[in-house]
Amino acid sequence: MIIKQFLSAAACTLVLVVAVTPGFTQSSGSAAKRQQSPKPGAKVAPANPVDLNTASEAELVSVPGIGTSTAKKIIAGRPYSSVADLSKAGISAASIKRISPMVKISRVPTPQPSASLKPLQPPRTNGGKATPPPVPAQTVAPGGGPGVVWVNTETKVFHEPGDKWYGRTKHGKYMKESEAVAAGYRAAKQKK
């Protein structure tokens, strides 16, 4: 009789376990599905991290946790050397922690000097005496030609074609040589 009661209790337990198990697995399976599926209209993390230094506003807004105003703050605070630098742009520590796995920082290229700019060099010395650096050649004023001289209106001297100062002095103009002499200008003493 004890065995009969034992078998009856075991059979009831088995039926109860079998009856409860399918419902249990269904409810736990649907709960797992609810946790994995995002809410309708919710943002999904990007496949690749978004670069904070180069991303457009639309790319930044696509990251969960970054809205339009946060994206504008990020763009205004560029460049960044680390994700933690977002705090300087007014982003909260909680937001930085939430978006950190979905963003990255690229190295900002440092501007290189153009090839036309040369670094300043110390003046050359000539036997211990400093000599000034060479003065760049000035461009010749347009309008010269044969029979025309360049008159320096400040010094009252005129320079002929081939002269070092022909068309290059700060204050001057072109004139015919006869007009320059008649106006009281004199020829330069040396031609270089």
C-alpha positions in Angstrom: 0.0 0.0 0.0 2.8 2.4 0.7 4.2 1.6 -2.7 0.8 2.3 -4.3 0.6 5.7 -2.6 4.2 6.5 -3.6 3.5 5.6 -7.3 0.3 7.6 -7.2 2.1 10.7 -5.8 5.0 10.3 -8.3 2.5 10.1 -11.2 0.7 13.2 -10.0 4.0 15.1 -9.7 5.0 14.0 -13.2 1.7 15.2 -14.7 2.0 18.5 -12.9 5.6 19.0 -14.1 4.7 18.1 -17.7 1.6 20.4 -17.6 3.5 23.4 -16.1 6.7 23.1 -18.2 5.3 24.1 -21.7 3.7 27.2 -20.3 6.8 28.1 -18.4 9.1 27.8 -21.4 6.6 29.9 -23.5 6.5 32.7 -21.0 10.2 32.8 -20.5 10.8 32.7 -24.2 8.5 35.7 -24.8 10.2 37.6 -22.0 13.5 37.1 -23.7 12.1 38.3 -27.0 10.7 41.4 -25.3 14.2 42.2 -23.9 16.0 41.8 -27.3 13.6 43.6 -29.6 13.9 47.4 -29.5 10.9 49.6 -29.0 9.3 50.9 -32.2 11.2 54.0 -33.3 14.1 53.4 -30.9 17.6 54.0 -32.2 19.9 51.0 -32.9 23.6 51.2 -32.1 25.6 51.9 -35.2 27.6 49.0 -36.8 30.8 50.9 -36.6 31.8 53.5 -33.9 31.0 57.1 -35.0 34.0 59.5 -35.0 33.3 62.5 -32.8 35.8 64.7 -34.6 34.5 64.1 -38.2 30.9 62.9 -38.0 28.1 65.1 -39.3 25.2 66.1 -37.1 23.0 63.4 -38.7 25.6 60.7 -38.0 25.9 61.8 -34.3 22.1 61.9 -33.9 21.9 58.3 -35.1 23.8 57.1 -32.0 21.4 56.1 -29.1 21.7 58.7 -26.3 22.7 61.6 -28.6 19.9 64.0 -29.6 20.0 67.1 -31.8 21.1 69.5 -29.1 23.9 67.1 -27.8 25.1 66.6 -31.4 25.4 70.4 -31.8 27.3 70.7 -28.5 29.7 67.9 -29.7 30.3 69.6 -33.1 30.9 73.0 -31.4 33.5 71.5 -29.0 35.7 69.9 -31.6 38.4 68.6 -31.7 38.5 66.0 -29.0 41.5 63.9 -27.9 39.4 61.4 -25.9 35.8 60.6 -25.4 36.1 62.0 -21.8 36.7 65.4 -23.4 33.0 65.5 -24.1 32.5 66.9 -20.6 34.1 70.1 -21.8 31.3 70.5 -24.3 28.7 70.2 -21.5 27.9 66.5 -21.9 27.0 64.7 -18.6 29.2 61.9 -17.3 26.2 59.5 -17.5 25.7 60.3 -21.2 29.4 59.9 -21.9 29.4 56.5 -20.2 26.3 55.4 -22.2 27.7 56.5 -25.6 31.4 55.5 -25.1 31.1 52.1 -26.7 29.4 53.6 -29.8 31.9 56.4 -30.5 35.5 56.9 -31.3 38.1 59.7 -31.6 40.3 60.1 -34.7 43.5 61.9 -34.5 43.2 65.5 -35.6 45.9 66.3 -38.2 48.1 69.1 -37.1 48.4 71.9 -39.7 51.6 71.7 -41.7 53.3 74.9 -42.8 53.1 75.5 -46.4 56.1 74.8 -48.6 56.5 78.5 -49.5 57.0 79.5 -45.9 60.6 79.0 -44.7 61.6 79.1 -41.1 63.4 82.2 -39.9 67.2 81.7 -39.9 69.6 83.6 -37.8 71.6 86.3 -39.6 74.7 85.2 -41.3 78.0 86.4 -39.8 80.9 87.8 -41.7 84.0 87.5 -39.5 81.9 87.9 -36.3 79.9 90.8 -37.7 76.2 90.1 -38.2 74.9 90.8 -41.7 71.3 91.5 -42.3 69.3 88.9 -44.2 68.9 89.5 -48.0 66.1 91.8 -49.0 63.7 90.2 -51.4 63.7 91.7 -54.9 60.9 94.1 -55.5 58.9 93.7 -58.7 59.3 96.2 -61.4 56.4 98.7 -61.8 54.6 98.1 -65.2 54.9 100.7 -67.9 58.6 101.0 -68.6 60.3 100.7 -71.9 62.8 102.3 -74.4 63.2 106.0 -74.0 61.3 106.0 -70.7 63.1 106.6 -67.3 61.9 105.9 -63.8 62.0 109.1 -61.7 62.2 108.9 -58.0 59.8 111.7 -56.9 61.3 111.8 -53.5 65.0 112.1 -54.3 64.6 113.9 -57.7 66.8 111.2 -59.4 65.9 109.2 -62.5 67.0 105.7 -63.4 67.4 104.3 -66.9 66.5 100.8 -68.1 69.0 98.3 -66.9 69.6 100.2 -63.6 69.1 98.3 -60.4 66.4 100.8 -59.2 64.6 101.1 -62.6 60.8 100.8 -61.7 61.6 99.6 -58.1 61.8 102.6 -55.8 59.0 103.2 -53.4 58.0 106.7 -54.7 58.3 107.1 -58.4 56.8 107.1 -61.9 57.8 106.7 -65.5 58.6 109.7 -67.7 60.3 110.4 -71.0 64.0 111.3 -70.3 63.6 114.8 -71.9 60.6 115.5 -69.6 62.5 114.3 -66.5 65.4 116.7 -67.3 63.0 119.6 -68.0 61.3 118.9 -64.7 64.6 119.2 -62.8 65.3 115.5 -62.3 69.0 114.4 -62.6 70.4 111.1 -63.8 71.6 108.5 -61.2 75.3 108.5 -60.7 75.8 104.8 -60.7 74.1 102.1 -62.7 74.0 98.7 -61.1 
